[in-house]
Amino acid sequence: MSRLQEGKRLRQLKAIRKQRFDFSYLPDEPVEKGWSFSQSLFNNEVSVKIRNAAKETKFIQGMATGTLDPDDYGGYMVQDAAYCFNAVEAFDHAAKEIQLLGKPEFSLLYRVQSESYKQYNQEFVKTWRLKNTDSVVMGPAADMYVGYEAALSRQRPKFLAIAMLPCTMLWPWIASETICSVSDTNPYYGWFEDNKPDPDHKSRLEKFVDFFFSAEEREEALVVFHEGMINELNFFRDACDETLYYYSFFNV
C-alpha cells in the first residue's frame, strides 16, 4: 500500500467517529430568534483571526494544492487518533459530573461523544494492526488539547460542550472557503468534499449550544471557545512542524 493510499485509509477512519446527535426536540430557531449563540462565538473578531490563520497553515494549503506530503497527512491523522484515545476520560468524567448537577441532556451529549471515540479507537487499532493504543503518543498540540478538555471536565463541565464547537464549525468553514479552488483530481479533494457543509446547514451541536446557553454566558464561553480554536490551529500547524501559537498571540 502506498503512503497516499494510507492517507486515504486514515481519512476514511476519520468519518467513523463523526456522529450526529439526535436532538430533534429542539426548536429550529434559538430562543432569541435571529441570534445564534454558537455563531456569535465563531464570528467574534478574535475567532475570525484564528480561523483565517488555520486556513493559511501549510497543512491546509498543502492539501488544497495537492502538494502536502502524505507522511504529514498521516502524521496528523495519527495525532488525531492519539487525541481520541486520551480524550475519552474527560468526556466520561464530565458526563458523570454534569448529571449530578441535574443536566441530563449534557450528560447524554458527553456519553455519546465518549462512545463514538471508543468505537473509533477500536477501529483504528484494528485497521492498523496495533496491539493497543500505548504506541500512539501525543505530540504537544494534541497533549494541550486533551489537557484543556480534561480541565474543563473537572472545573466547568457544562462548557465542555463549547469546547466541542471549534472542530464542528472550523472544518466545514475551511472546506467551504477552499473547495472551489481544489481540483477533483487532487488526492486530498475528499477531505474538502467530506467537510463541505450543506447550504444554510447548522450542526445539531450548534443547535444544542444555541438552545442550552444564554447570552449572559457568552463572555465565559468565548474564553473556552478561543482556546479550543487555538488548539485546532496548533493541531494543523504541528502537522507540518510550524511553530505553535501561544494563546496570548491573539490577545485571548
Backbone as CSV, one residue per row, in Angstrom:
resi,resn,N_x,N_y,N_z,CA_x,CA_y,CA_z,C_x,C_y,C_z
1,MET,0.846,-1.198,0.000,0.000,0.000,0.000,0.886,1.254,0.000
2,SER,0.609,2.201,-0.894,1.402,3.422,-0.968,1.083,4.328,0.210
3,ARG,1.977,5.309,0.449,1.755,6.235,1.550,0.490,7.057,1.330
4,LEU,0.186,7.413,0.065,-1.003,8.199,-0.190,-2.250,7.358,0.059
5,GLN,-2.206,6.079,-0.289,-3.328,5.198,0.000,-3.537,5.068,1.503
6,GLU,-2.433,5.058,2.251,-2.542,5.020,3.701,-3.263,6.264,4.201
7,GLY,-2.939,7.427,3.593,-3.605,8.664,3.983,-5.097,8.603,3.722
8,LYS,-5.480,8.020,2.575,-6.897,7.885,2.258,-7.576,6.949,3.251
9,ARG,-6.865,5.919,3.635,-7.398,4.971,4.603,-7.656,5.662,5.938
10,LEU,-6.738,6.508,6.336,-6.921,7.255,7.562,-8.078,8.226,7.450
11,ARG,-8.260,8.840,6.264,-9.384,9.767,6.093,-10.714,9.045,6.236
12,GLN,-10.766,7.793,5.750,-11.977,7.013,5.892,-12.254,6.701,7.361
13,LEU,-11.197,6.433,8.121,-11.359,6.197,9.550,-11.924,7.434,10.240
14,LYS,-11.513,8.595,9.780,-11.943,9.835,10.402,-13.462,9.934,10.445
15,ALA,-14.114,9.454,9.381,-15.559,9.584,9.295,-16.291,8.724,10.321
16,ILE,-15.640,7.674,10.798,-16.286,6.746,11.709,-16.683,7.419,13.007
17,ARG,-15.894,8.331,13.505,-16.199,8.940,14.799,-17.032,10.207,14.667
18,LYS,-17.490,10.528,13.451,-18.355,11.684,13.271,-19.808,11.242,13.426
19,GLN,-20.347,11.412,14.603,-21.721,11.020,14.857,-22.593,12.250,14.993
20,ARG,-23.806,12.113,14.511,-24.781,13.189,14.666,-25.628,12.902,15.901
21,PHE,-25.924,13.919,16.645,-26.726,13.776,17.847,-28.186,14.036,17.505
22,ASP,-29.065,13.217,18.046,-30.481,13.356,17.738,-31.156,14.223,18.793
23,PHE,-31.147,15.517,18.554,-31.856,16.440,19.423,-33.005,17.056,18.625
24,SER,-33.847,16.172,18.073,-34.921,16.619,17.194,-35.989,17.409,17.943
25,TYR,-35.972,17.314,19.279,-36.966,18.043,20.062,-36.627,19.520,20.181
26,LEU,-35.403,19.903,19.769,-35.019,21.303,19.873,-35.696,22.120,18.785
27,PRO,-36.035,23.377,19.065,-36.646,24.222,18.031,-35.653,24.551,16.936
28,ASP,-36.163,24.880,15.753,-35.289,25.233,14.640,-34.557,26.538,14.897
29,GLU,-35.184,27.441,15.638,-34.579,28.730,15.951,-34.245,28.791,17.425
30,PRO,-33.141,29.472,17.808,-32.857,29.651,19.221,-33.952,30.476,19.885
31,VAL,-33.913,30.515,21.213,-34.952,31.229,21.951,-35.063,32.661,21.464
32,GLU,-33.947,33.306,21.263,-33.938,34.675,20.745,-33.805,34.593,19.231
33,LYS,-34.895,34.626,18.535,-34.938,34.389,17.094,-34.003,35.328,16.348
34,GLY,-33.274,34.771,15.404,-32.374,35.566,14.576,-30.989,35.716,15.170
35,TRP,-30.772,35.177,16.363,-29.461,35.274,17.014,-28.991,33.879,17.374
36,SER,-27.774,33.558,17.020,-27.218,32.239,17.294,-26.044,32.380,18.251
37,PHE,-26.117,31.714,19.381,-25.042,31.753,20.376,-23.749,31.228,19.768
38,SER,-23.825,30.082,19.086,-22.625,29.461,18.525,-22.008,30.328,17.425
39,GLN,-22.848,30.911,16.567,-22.325,31.766,15.501,-21.717,33.049,16.055
40,SER,-22.258,33.532,17.170,-21.686,34.740,17.774,-20.270,34.465,18.283
41,LEU,-20.002,33.226,18.696,-18.654,32.853,19.100,-17.741,32.749,17.886
42,PHE,-18.238,32.102,16.845,-17.422,31.848,15.658,-17.122,33.129,14.890
43,ASN,-18.030,34.100,14.943,-17.862,35.349,14.195,-17.230,36.464,15.020
44,ASN,-16.856,36.166,16.257,-16.135,37.141,17.068,-14.835,37.525,16.360
45,GLU,-14.375,38.769,16.521,-13.229,39.245,15.755,-11.957,38.441,16.036
46,VAL,-11.781,37.975,17.267,-10.618,37.144,17.575,-10.759,35.782,16.901
47,SER,-11.971,35.239,16.927,-12.217,33.952,16.266,-11.920,34.042,14.777
48,VAL,-12.274,35.159,14.160,-12.018,35.344,12.730,-10.515,35.306,12.450
49,LYS,-9.719,35.956,13.306,-8.257,35.924,13.127,-7.726,34.497,13.225
50,ILE,-8.235,33.749,14.189,-7.740,32.393,14.402,-8.146,31.487,13.252
51,ARG,-9.391,31.594,12.801,-9.839,30.701,11.729,-9.128,31.018,10.417
52,ASN,-8.822,32.297,10.169,-8.065,32.641,8.964,-6.641,32.096,9.042
53,ALA,-6.050,32.153,10.242,-4.712,31.590,10.428,-4.728,30.082,10.196
54,ALA,-5.794,29.416,10.616,-5.915,27.976,10.402,-6.013,27.654,8.917
55,LYS,-6.771,28.454,8.195,-6.934,28.231,6.751,-5.617,28.404,6.004
56,GLU,-4.740,29.262,6.527,-3.481,29.551,5.843,-2.328,28.652,6.297
57,THR,-2.578,27.691,7.149,-1.500,26.799,7.583,-0.955,25.996,6.404
58,LYS,0.287,25.559,6.533,0.894,24.726,5.483,0.107,23.441,5.275
59,PHE,-0.480,22.934,6.343,-1.251,21.699,6.244,-2.472,21.882,5.342
60,ILE,-3.283,22.900,5.615,-4.492,23.130,4.819,-4.142,23.550,3.400
61,GLN,-3.196,24.481,3.261,-2.822,24.932,1.927,-2.154,23.810,1.135
62,GLY,-1.396,22.952,1.812,-0.800,21.809,1.137,-1.846,20.846,0.622
63,MET,-2.903,20.625,1.404,-3.998,19.784,0.916,-4.708,20.453,-0.253
64,ALA,-4.946,21.759,-0.148,-5.682,22.471,-1.195,-4.956,22.431,-2.532
65,THR,-3.625,22.468,-2.503,-2.843,22.443,-3.746,-2.435,21.028,-4.149
66,GLY,-2.671,20.066,-3.261,-2.293,18.687,-3.544,-0.827,18.394,-3.334
67,THR,-0.102,19.311,-2.688,1.342,19.152,-2.513,1.730,18.668,-1.118
68,LEU,0.748,18.471,-0.254,1.055,18.041,1.110,1.680,16.653,1.103
69,ASP,2.790,16.514,1.804,3.455,15.221,1.927,2.500,14.239,2.611
70,PRO,2.255,13.070,2.011,1.367,12.090,2.645,1.795,11.718,4.054
71,ASP,3.098,11.769,4.321,3.567,11.482,5.678,3.038,12.514,6.672
72,ASP,2.975,13.782,6.239,2.451,14.826,7.114,0.960,14.625,7.359
73,TYR,0.245,14.237,6.298,-1.189,13.974,6.445,-1.408,12.787,7.381
74,GLY,-0.662,11.712,7.153,-0.775,10.541,8.009,-0.407,10.852,9.444
75,GLY,0.628,11.688,9.627,1.036,12.075,10.974,-0.051,12.844,11.693
76,TYR,-0.727,13.726,10.949,-1.830,14.476,11.537,-2.931,13.532,12.004
77,MET,-3.291,12.575,11.159,-4.370,11.666,11.487,-4.004,10.765,12.668
78,VAL,-2.751,10.367,12.742,-2.311,9.569,13.890,-2.412,10.402,15.176
79,GLN,-2.037,11.678,15.109,-2.173,12.547,16.265,-3.641,12.763,16.635
80,ASP,-4.498,12.832,15.619,-5.925,12.965,15.863,-6.433,11.725,16.598
81,ALA,-5.932,10.554,16.190,-6.302,9.315,16.876,-5.781,9.323,18.308
82,ALA,-4.549,9.803,18.503,-3.985,9.884,19.852,-4.843,10.786,20.732
83,TYR,-5.325,11.884,20.153,-6.241,12.759,20.886,-7.492,11.989,21.305
84,CYS,-8.068,11.220,20.382,-9.281,10.455,20.692,-9.040,9.431,21.792
85,PHE,-7.888,8.759,21.726,-7.566,7.767,22.751,-7.595,8.397,24.138
86,ASN,-7.083,9.616,24.229,-6.872,10.242,25.530,-8.012,11.158,25.974
87,ALA,-8.901,11.540,25.053,-9.990,12.457,25.392,-11.178,11.747,26.027
88,VAL,-11.239,10.431,25.878,-12.376,9.669,26.404,-12.580,9.931,27.891
89,GLU,-11.501,9.939,28.644,-11.592,10.118,30.093,-12.264,11.433,30.464
90,ALA,-11.941,12.497,29.731,-12.538,13.804,30.021,-14.043,13.782,29.786
91,PHE,-14.481,13.174,28.700,-15.912,13.139,28.402,-16.664,12.235,29.374
92,ASP,-16.050,11.126,29.788,-16.681,10.253,30.775,-16.828,10.970,32.115
93,HIS,-15.784,11.684,32.512,-15.823,12.409,33.790,-16.862,13.521,33.736
94,ALA,-16.890,14.272,32.648,-17.849,15.370,32.522,-19.283,14.846,32.531
95,ALA,-19.515,13.698,31.899,-20.856,13.113,31.866,-21.360,12.810,33.274
96,LYS,-20.489,12.281,34.115,-20.878,11.965,35.490,-21.108,13.239,36.300
97,GLU,-20.192,14.198,36.160,-20.296,15.435,36.942,-21.547,16.225,36.577
98,ILE,-21.820,16.346,35.292,-22.939,17.173,34.852,-24.274,16.514,35.164
99,GLN,-24.302,15.191,35.224,-25.540,14.502,35.603,-25.857,14.760,37.076
100,LEU,-24.826,14.788,37.908,-25.017,15.100,39.321,-25.533,16.522,39.513
101,LEU,-25.229,17.388,38.542,-25.688,18.781,38.606,-27.084,18.956,38.019
102,GLY,-27.718,17.843,37.621,-29.088,17.900,37.130,-29.224,18.354,35.693
103,LYS,-28.216,18.057,34.855,-28.278,18.426,33.441,-28.110,17.166,32.587
104,PRO,-29.165,16.337,32.512,-29.048,15.058,31.800,-28.787,15.199,30.305
105,GLU,-29.254,16.301,29.700,-29.006,16.475,28.263,-27.509,16.582,27.975
106,PHE,-26.799,17.308,28.816,-25.342,17.442,28.652,-24.654,16.100,28.905
107,SER,-25.143,15.374,29.910,-24.572,14.070,30.205,-24.712,13.138,29.008
108,LEU,-25.874,13.169,28.371,-26.089,12.339,27.179,-25.151,12.747,26.056
109,LEU,-25.013,14.040,25.841,-24.117,14.548,24.807,-22.700,14.008,25.005
110,TYR,-22.195,14.089,26.231,-20.825,13.659,26.506,-20.679,12.144,26.445
111,ARG,-21.703,11.418,26.864,-21.632,9.957,26.793,-21.615,9.473,25.340
112,VAL,-22.404,10.122,24.499,-22.407,9.772,23.079,-21.055,10.088,22.445
113,GLN,-20.492,11.245,22.803,-19.181,11.619,22.268,-18.115,10.623,22.715
114,SER,-18.146,10.240,23.984,-17.194,9.272,24.505,-17.320,7.936,23.785
115,GLU,-18.547,7.494,23.591,-18.757,6.206,22.933,-18.274,6.233,21.491
116,SER,-18.494,7.360,20.794,-18.027,7.457,19.413,-16.503,7.402,19.348
117,TYR,-15.828,8.033,20.321,-14.369,7.980,20.382,-13.888,6.552,20.649
118,LYS,-14.568,5.853,21.556,-14.188,4.486,21.871,-14.322,3.581,20.639
119,GLN,-15.403,3.754,19.891,-15.594,2.960,18.674,-14.505,3.270,17.658
120,TYR,-14.199,4.558,17.517,-13.139,4.966,16.596,-11.794,4.383,17.010
121,ASN,-11.523,4.421,18.311,-10.257,3.894,18.815,-10.106,2.412,18.501
122,GLN,-11.173,1.659,18.701,-11.142,0.224,18.413,-10.902,-0.026,16.928
123,GLU,-11.560,0.781,16.088,-11.405,0.613,14.641,-9.997,0.977,14.200
124,PHE,-9.446,2.013,14.794,-8.085,2.444,14.440,-7.076,1.358,14.769
125,VAL,-7.167,0.816,15.967,-6.238,-0.237,16.380,-6.374,-1.453,15.479
126,LYS,-7.612,-1.806,15.137,-7.856,-2.963,14.274,-7.307,-2.730,12.874
127,THR,-7.593,-1.551,12.315,-7.180,-1.244,10.938,-5.663,-1.238,10.803
128,TRP,-4.987,-0.673,11.805,-3.535,-0.547,11.734,-2.797,-1.656,12.481
129,ARG,-3.573,-2.670,12.915,-2.993,-3.891,13.493,-2.055,-3.571,14.658
130,LEU,-2.535,-2.695,15.517,-1.775,-2.354,16.713,-2.222,-3.242,17.874
131,LYS,-1.313,-3.565,18.751,-1.660,-4.358,19.923,-2.548,-3.558,20.862
132,ASN,-2.211,-2.275,21.026,-3.002,-1.382,21.859,-2.686,0.051,21.456
133,THR,-3.220,0.999,22.195,-3.024,2.414,21.844,-1.782,3.022,22.476
134,ASP,-1.059,2.259,23.283,0.092,2.811,24.007,1.196,3.299,23.080
135,SER,1.270,2.707,21.879,2.337,3.080,20.950,2.045,4.385,20.213
136,VAL,0.816,4.892,20.332,0.444,6.152,19.676,0.568,7.267,20.706
137,VAL,1.646,8.027,20.608,1.984,9.034,21.616,1.568,10.420,21.143
138,MET,0.984,11.203,22.036,0.568,12.559,21.684,1.756,13.506,21.553
139,GLY,1.703,14.367,20.538,2.635,15.470,20.419,2.140,16.634,21.259
140,PRO,2.847,17.770,21.240,2.482,18.896,22.118,1.098,19.481,21.838
141,ALA,0.693,19.562,20.560,-0.609,20.147,20.239,-1.739,19.262,20.749
142,ALA,-1.659,17.962,20.494,-2.688,17.036,20.967,-2.713,16.986,22.488
143,ASP,-1.539,17.026,23.102,-1.445,16.980,24.558,-2.121,18.193,25.187
144,MET,-1.901,19.373,24.594,-2.542,20.586,25.102,-4.058,20.519,24.951
145,TYR,-4.503,19.973,23.814,-5.943,19.868,23.547,-6.609,18.970,24.589
146,VAL,-6.014,17.822,24.848,-6.569,16.890,25.831,-6.549,17.511,27.226
147,GLY,-5.457,18.204,27.569,-5.362,18.828,28.881,-6.418,19.900,29.090
148,TYR,-6.683,20.653,28.029,-7.696,21.711,28.079,-9.083,21.131,28.339
149,GLU,-9.420,20.045,27.647,-10.732,19.434,27.841,-10.823,18.717,29.184
150,ALA,-9.714,18.127,29.640,-9.707,17.475,30.947,-9.967,18.489,32.059
151,ALA,-9.348,19.662,31.958,-9.553,20.710,32.959,-11.007,21.175,32.974
152,LEU,-11.593,21.337,31.798,-13.000,21.738,31.717,-13.909,20.697,32.345
153,SER,-13.624,19.429,32.098,-14.474,18.360,32.625,-14.500,18.370,34.149
154,ARG,-13.422,18.846,34.768,-13.344,18.888,36.222,-13.906,20.190,36.794
155,GLN,-13.651,21.290,36.100,-13.963,22.607,36.664,-15.275,23.198,36.154
156,ARG,-15.541,23.049,34.863,-16.752,23.634,34.272,-17.326,22.671,33.235
157,PRO,-17.881,21.539,33.675,-18.301,20.504,32.730,-19.335,20.966,31.706
158,LYS,-20.167,21.934,32.057,-21.141,22.420,31.084,-20.443,23.000,29.855
159,PHE,-19.307,23.651,30.081,-18.629,24.343,28.989,-17.787,23.406,28.120
160,LEU,-17.766,22.126,28.454,-17.128,21.171,27.558,-17.877,21.111,26.227
161,ALA,-19.176,21.401,26.250,-19.952,21.473,25.007,-19.424,22.577,24.100
162,ILE,-18.988,23.690,24.691,-18.403,24.780,23.910,-17.064,24.340,23.323
163,ALA,-16.313,23.545,24.092,-15.021,23.052,23.608,-15.174,22.128,22.409
164,MET,-16.345,21.548,22.228,-16.601,20.665,21.091,-16.880,21.450,19.807
165,LEU,-17.242,22.716,19.955,-17.668,23.510,18.801,-16.572,23.823,17.774
166,PRO,-15.337,24.178,18.196,-14.346,24.594,17.190,-14.139,23.596,16.057
167,CYS,-13.978,22.323,16.370,-13.814,21.325,15.313,-15.067,21.255,14.446
168,THR,-16.238,21.264,15.097,-17.510,21.155,14.384,-17.733,22.310,13.427
169,MET,-17.276,23.513,13.795,-17.534,24.693,12.987,-16.367,25.058,12.074
170,LEU,-15.129,24.825,12.530,-13.965,25.269,11.767,-13.757,24.447,10.507
171,TRP,-13.835,23.139,10.599,-13.572,22.294,9.437,-14.542,22.577,8.286
172,PRO,-15.860,22.646,8.536,-16.777,22.978,7.433,-16.509,24.364,6.842
173,TRP,-16.144,25.316,7.707,-15.860,26.663,7.193,-14.648,26.643,6.279
174,ILE,-13.573,25.969,6.689,-12.376,25.884,5.848,-12.706,25.201,4.529
175,ALA,-13.475,24.122,4.604,-13.834,23.393,3.379,-14.642,24.272,2.441
176,SER,-15.617,24.999,2.969,-16.462,25.842,2.121,-15.688,27.010,1.526
177,GLU,-14.704,27.533,2.269,-13.895,28.644,1.803,-12.875,28.227,0.744
178,THR,-12.529,26.956,0.696,-11.384,26.498,-0.096,-11.743,25.592,-1.255
179,ILE,-12.835,24.855,-1.164,-13.094,23.774,-2.106,-13.223,24.252,-3.555
180,CYS,-13.651,25.485,-3.760,-13.818,25.974,-5.134,-12.492,26.030,-5.889
181,SER,-11.377,26.082,-5.153,-10.063,26.144,-5.795,-9.356,24.789,-5.796
182,VAL,-10.037,23.747,-5.302,-9.428,22.418,-5.198,-9.916,21.543,-6.345
183,SER,-8.992,21.021,-7.128,-9.352,20.160,-8.248,-9.883,18.826,-7.743
184,ASP,-10.878,18.278,-8.459,-11.418,16.982,-8.034,-10.449,15.841,-8.323
185,THR,-9.328,16.143,-8.986,-8.278,15.135,-9.185,-7.219,15.206,-8.082
186,ASN,-7.351,16.210,-7.223,-6.439,16.385,-6.090,-6.609,15.195,-5.145
187,PRO,-5.532,14.544,-4.715,-5.671,13.386,-3.825,-6.321,13.719,-2.485
188,TYR,-6.345,15.007,-2.121,-6.973,15.406,-0.861,-8.354,16.025,-1.066
189,TYR,-8.867,15.951,-2.279,-10.171,16.553,-2.555,-11.247,15.999,-1.613
190,GLY,-11.135,14.717,-1.299,-12.127,14.086,-0.441,-12.271,14.744,0.916
191,TRP,-11.168,15.278,1.460,-11.247,15.951,2.761,-12.162,17.159,2.675
192,PHE,-12.005,17.945,1.613,-12.821,19.152,1.444,-14.266,18.789,1.121
193,GLU,-14.449,17.759,0.310,-15.798,17.323,-0.046,-16.528,16.769,1.174
194,ASP,-15.825,15.974,1.983,-16.436,15.371,3.171,-16.848,16.419,4.193
195,ASN,-16.078,17.494,4.288,-16.322,18.500,5.315,-17.124,19.699,4.836
196,LYS,-17.388,19.778,3.533,-18.162,20.900,2.997,-19.582,20.858,3.557
197,PRO,-20.058,21.954,4.149,-21.413,21.938,4.715,-22.471,22.120,3.633
198,ASP,-23.662,21.661,3.927,-24.791,21.941,3.060,-25.164,23.411,3.216
199,PRO,-25.782,24.004,2.173,-26.193,25.409,2.296,-27.109,25.606,3.508
200,ASP,-26.846,26.654,4.246,-27.645,27.000,5.427,-27.637,25.893,6.479
201,HIS,-26.606,25.073,6.458,-26.532,23.966,7.403,-26.088,24.463,8.776
202,LYS,-26.734,23.932,9.804,-26.291,24.157,11.170,-26.254,22.789,11.846
203,SER,-25.106,22.440,12.406,-24.971,21.131,13.025,-25.882,21.013,14.239
204,ARG,-26.178,19.789,14.615,-27.007,19.562,15.795,-26.309,20.050,17.054
205,LEU,-24.980,19.985,17.070,-24.252,20.506,18.223,-24.461,22.012,18.353
206,GLU,-24.422,22.724,17.232,-24.679,24.167,17.263,-26.083,24.447,17.785
207,LYS,-27.063,23.678,17.315,-28.437,23.860,17.787,-28.529,23.592,19.287
208,PHE,-27.801,22.577,19.740,-27.787,22.239,21.160,-27.242,23.409,21.975
209,VAL,-26.101,23.942,21.549,-25.489,25.069,22.259,-26.399,26.284,22.218
210,ASP,-26.997,26.568,21.065,-27.888,27.715,20.937,-29.070,27.620,21.903
211,PHE,-29.530,26.384,22.132,-30.700,26.185,22.976,-30.372,26.232,24.467
212,PHE,-29.221,25.673,24.856,-28.930,25.486,26.276,-28.008,26.545,26.883
213,PHE,-27.506,27.472,26.074,-26.669,28.538,26.619,-27.372,29.880,26.432
214,SER,-27.177,30.760,27.398,-27.825,32.068,27.361,-26.808,33.154,27.021
215,ALA,-27.326,34.293,26.620,-26.461,35.415,26.258,-25.569,35.839,27.417
216,GLU,-26.030,35.631,28.645,-25.249,36.005,29.823,-23.990,35.150,29.970
217,GLU,-23.959,33.998,29.314,-22.814,33.100,29.414,-21.819,33.294,28.269
218,ARG,-22.080,34.252,27.402,-21.277,34.391,26.193,-19.820,34.732,26.491
219,GLU,-19.556,35.652,27.405,-18.175,36.053,27.675,-17.357,34.888,28.219
220,GLU,-17.942,34.117,29.105,-17.243,32.942,29.631,-17.043,31.915,28.523
221,ALA,-18.044,31.760,27.686,-17.951,30.796,26.585,-16.890,31.205,25.570
222,LEU,-16.739,32.511,25.346,-15.743,32.990,24.393,-14.328,32.564,24.785
223,VAL,-14.028,32.620,26.069,-12.700,32.226,26.547,-12.446,30.761,26.215
224,VAL,-13.434,29.930,26.492,-13.323,28.497,26.211,-13.227,28.250,24.711
225,PHE,-14.069,28.933,23.947,-14.107,28.744,22.502,-12.789,29.150,21.855
226,HIS,-12.238,30.286,22.268,-10.982,30.751,21.688,-9.843,29.783,21.980
227,GLU,-9.812,29.249,23.177,-8.760,28.286,23.493,-8.894,27.046,22.615
228,GLY,-10.146,26.605,22.411,-10.364,25.469,21.522,-9.955,25.765,20.094
229,MET,-10.250,26.963,19.614,-9.880,27.348,18.254,-8.360,27.358,18.082
230,ILE,-7.657,27.867,19.082,-6.195,27.902,19.010,-5.631,26.483,19.051
231,ASN,-6.263,25.614,19.822,-5.830,24.219,19.830,-6.004,23.577,18.458
232,GLU,-7.111,23.874,17.781,-7.318,23.361,16.416,-6.247,23.923,15.475
233,LEU,-5.993,25.219,15.585,-4.964,25.858,14.770,-3.603,25.207,15.006
234,ASN,-3.245,25.015,16.255,-1.948,24.415,16.569,-1.869,22.960,16.115
235,PHE,-2.992,22.272,16.111,-3.025,20.904,15.612,-2.621,20.888,14.135
236,PHE,-3.175,21.821,13.345,-2.812,21.932,11.931,-1.339,22.308,11.776
237,ARG,-0.879,23.270,12.578,0.493,23.750,12.452,1.495,22.670,12.851
238,ASP,1.162,21.910,13.869,2.055,20.867,14.342,2.297,19.805,13.274
239,ALA,1.307,19.587,12.415,1.411,18.547,11.387,2.564,18.804,10.419
240,CYS,2.863,20.085,10.185,3.934,20.445,9.253,5.087,21.144,9.962
241,ASP,5.221,20.893,11.231,6.329,21.419,12.038,6.395,22.940,12.046
242,GLU,5.239,23.587,11.945,5.204,25.039,12.113,5.201,25.363,13.611
243,THR,5.752,26.515,13.947,5.794,26.951,15.334,4.374,27.077,15.883
244,LEU,4.155,26.604,17.098,2.835,26.682,17.709,2.610,28.066,18.302
245,TYR,1.349,28.486,18.317,0.994,29.791,18.852,0.729,29.723,20.344
246,TYR,1.198,30.737,21.069,0.770,30.932,22.442,-0.632,31.531,22.411
247,TYR,-1.405,31.276,23.444,-2.775,31.802,23.481,-2.791,33.325,23.434
248,SER,-1.786,33.946,24.043,-1.763,35.407,24.126,-1.509,36.077,22.773
249,PHE,-1.072,35.306,21.772,-0.751,35.906,20.465,-1.967,36.617,19.874
250,PHE,-3.135,36.045,20.080,-4.367,36.633,19.527,-5.079,37.503,20.560
251,ASN,-4.364,37.900,21.612,-4.921,38.716,22.689,-6.087,38.006,23.373
252,VAL,-5.993,36.688,23.457,-7.030,35.907,24.133,-6.823,36.007,25.635
